[in-house]
């Protein structure tokens, strides 16, 4: 007989209600495999912690989103939001599926070019674009989304030196009835600055006004806000056509669709409260189809959804370093991953599953990371089975933003592994080492030797 | 001056066409040859020419259709009349008067007959000539001034007068050749078509015909041989009456007309001559007995009757069978055949109204024609559509309400322009797994697109129909939402075409004009076909930039410049048959095209092959006006653009049986712009040739489109590269 697992005894307060002769029960189930590959073998091969990305999930989520839109509206194009996850292998899965690239910096722009995205399928967003970057984008025929008047004037200046008409759009911000209203990016609709910018673009005669862009917020919990946005953008599009004699070829509704992660402080789990991609598709496409465009003049609908397409595909595997009892009696479990690599733990109450069998006992606990820093707390309060040192866990839905916003702070960033559709694993980003981190450092001569 | 010259040219070509028409040709060289040969008997040739001039002048004076006049359609019967009439009467004032009056009468008959018969796609042939000549022969018996004469017996004198001793001795030495009677008979029969009987004329005509068309030449031999064989087998009918005229005009021309001219040449059309020539034979003998009793030759009446009867009956078929009638007449059996093979898909544009799929995005055909669930018997030609996910499931879990099904509440589109004539909108959507057989079709829309052409969309969502009865709907408009009403255990869309306007009408097979079809992971571009069960299908969405660039409306002009070539100016015209073409003034070249909004393609090129227009014809032979998906568009050129050499001749001879030369075309939108119509778009294409088993590349071409206009195109041939820059004026 196998030796029974030892669990440190714990005294629990009596809960009201009927006693259960089987003791306390949990809804947890161990997650031992990801796409058929065992968690233990992944950790054994790639170390702990390790990010794992499921190619199958990416493709399925993407196709599901495309289907939701394309069966409701004829012209739909997705553009992969690079900032959400710009590991090249991930980007290329999206590009293989037909996604364009949406970038917000020169660095991301060059990354997209490097991934083989044709220049005319890169959407260049963001408030900062240098002269060189803009020239590159113009020569590549990229879609440049103007964020503010200074950028508009900058573009007009550059056009004089470049023998090509850039294809441009403006980013519009507006009141869609949600709080907070994002008005720091783009030109405001209600106060007329968006219209002002459009007239300036057309009047300059130096640019080809191609589309209109908005991005009304992030983690939007209401699909109706998008319908409001569509109506306001369509209004601008009609005015462009009738007053500026310029037809708007695309409406870029940006992103902001939520994933199934539960926001910190939310009362109900996200899977119960967040609208589905179908709800957003229904709201957006119905609004455009009812806006009054002629069938043959319907604009292309561009979507820059990032989070909703990648979050589910990412997992973080980690190992328990230690258990502790805090002074107030709460249990604390220390993991080998913290906010340094799981940046999104500032926003979400991540779902975490043990990766091996456990008993039915659970306890509320604090989950800490390995950093010697007080902010390093992964979950403030989570009900989990009792974990011992060396036990492995799986953090779910970490595909978005973690692999771009992670910090090299105290610890180094781990491997990122892709499981392809056949179940084969591929290392797509190596773990950092000391040499990698120090390679950019320069040592002044007078500091080259030390003596202690 | 210029105007006079052009009207002279029109007149000359009308004259020549009248001669060519005798052999179903419009070849200038062949027509001139025939004209020349008629003058072997000068008086006969002169009478023929006078009759043609008279008919043309009268037709022009009366103001008949200039296009028809120029084609020789109204004057070739007059030519026959002139040739035939002169053989039987003495020259003189009375003769000339009758010639002129007869020519005009023939022309009037021709106009009347062609207007009545051509409307039914039947040629008037030489009926006008037969009627007129009969009338005049009968009448002339009463006129004292008309001396009957057998002048054609003394043709030697006239030939001498025309060509002197040299021609006469040549003719006579050929007459003296010891040819087998069948062979000399063949040539004499050939020359009898223009009312002559000598071997030299026959040989020259045969050579001209051979140069003009290999198939026609073979057919004359077949027609002649069948007649001889049939005659022998019938135990030899009194061969004196079976004159060369009857052999030539009736049997040879029946063979050409039905073997390869009015029908597309094929083994079938060749085999049918085994029946049609003997029928003509019976008519010659049978009708001849009647007409001779009035003192009238039977002329080409048997030929006219057989051809008209056969063609008329073929037109009555409900579906075009294997024995195809020539859809567009190019006046050459080879060209007809090559264009037909090449144009099967192209011609669909004429036969079928363009239907699109009634859905947005990618749907799967869950039940096709002759499906084994409900598409049976009279209702078998219907399509059911659903949406699948990557697991091939139609729903997401739990899947127990219609809302879980991907296709439920998705837009249903109008498949083609039409009027809504029936709307049912009140039937409840079923629970999953339940059927409502009492209201079998559920919520339904029926749209009338043309007389006897209706489409029906069924099992729609309750109270989600967006159109009302009698409203006009446009292709692509959202008219309803997919639902689960009627005989529908789970949500799906039922689509059928029918000939009657009722709910419950039986179905009719009808193709969808253009769509993408994904089957076993392979994406296909489908033209005028019926979606197959199990395929994922989606509509083709045009790219406005490419669409605009190829939107050649009449009056559109474009200047094309290239180094080493003269600058060409092209203008777009539309002819009386509503066919559009690009015309290059400098080189007198024509490129006919069709643009149906989804595909642009050339149908024909006429002119020299070193023009920029020809290179453009090669480059843009077929272009999909969409940049949504990367897909190769394949097509083949008609063999008629292949060089005129020995291989081509060999191919012509056996073309009704086997085609061994293949000229392929392939194009691809290179920079896939998706749906945006800005920036530049490049279309690459390549042309290659298959000769038996070998494939050889001929050329590669590129077309660049910018600002909704064709900016330039280039072609790289084995020995040179040409880049042409286009400037459109409007």
Interface residues (C-beta under 8 A of the other chain):
Chain A: X59 X60 X63 X64 X67 X70 X71 X72 X73 X74 X75 X77 X100 X118 X120 X121 X141 X167 X208 X210 X249 X250 X289 X295 X296 X300
Chain B: X359 X360 X361 X362 X363 X387 X389 X390 X406 X407 X410 X411 X474 X476 X477 X478 X539 X541 X544 X671 X673 X674 X675 X676 X677 X678 X679 X680
